[in-house]
Amino acid sequence: MIIKDGSTGYSAEVSSYNRLLADSVEQTRISFYAKKGKAYIWTAFQDWGADKNAIWLRNDSETEKLYIDKISISPPATATVEVYVGSGNTAGGTDVTGVNLNLSSNNVANVTCKHTNTNVDTGTGMTLIATFIFLAGYNNEIDLRDTPQLGKNDEIAINIVTDVSTTAVNIIGYFEE
């Protein structure tokens, strides 16, 4: 049996059990939005010293939410790391430009991102959502599975409490209306 689409002329095959024969593809949300040119990575590789805000990110988009998919940190020594969310802080530090994960896209992330920002954990409206102890020499990942969701002027900040020398910090996320 064949089912025909009345508007396009496409058809779908039906099995002998009267079930539609179809294929599906499973992909992560970050992969889906990367194809649309709406997924980014922000990275900093610095020696922040003790109890410094390694990287701070604010969504500046009027219409889209920024979903944080993953954070990765690779300290050379065991480190205590804090993750904060909130809003209302003044951007300070050095600019970090997001890299579009779709290299053929010209989209630019509508965010403000800084590294070596002031110690945001004492900032207005910031809430500690997690504290981690990360082992030295590993790429430690925080899989947030598309949360938190940052609306207009919402922020996320990664604070490295321990002085661990030069450390890589990455935030991976995507925009969705």
QUIWO-V562972 format. One record per backbone hydrogen bond with DSSP energy under -1.0 kcal/mol. CO is the residue of the C=O (numbers start at 1). NH is the residue of the N-H. Records with the same first field share a line. If there is no record, write none. Layout:
CO=NH ; NH
This chain:
1=14
3=12
5=9
10=5
12=3
13=21
15=18
19=15
28=32
29=33
30=34
31=35
33=38
34=37
38=175
39=101
40=173
41=99
42=171
44=169
46=167
52=160
54=116
55=158
56=114
57=156
58=112
59=153
65=176
66=150
67=174
69=144 ; 145
70=172
71=142
72=170
73=140
75=137
79=134
80=161
81=132
82=159
83=129 ; 130
84=157
85=127
86=155
94=115
99=41
102=105
109=111
110=60
112=58
113=96
114=56
115=94
118=120
119=122
120=123
123=126
127=85
130=83
132=81
134=79
135=138
138=140
140=73
142=71
148=68
150=66
151=154
154=59
155=86
156=57
157=84
158=54 ; 55
159=82
160=52
161=51
167=46
168=74
169=44
170=72
171=42
172=69 ; 70
173=40
174=67
176=65
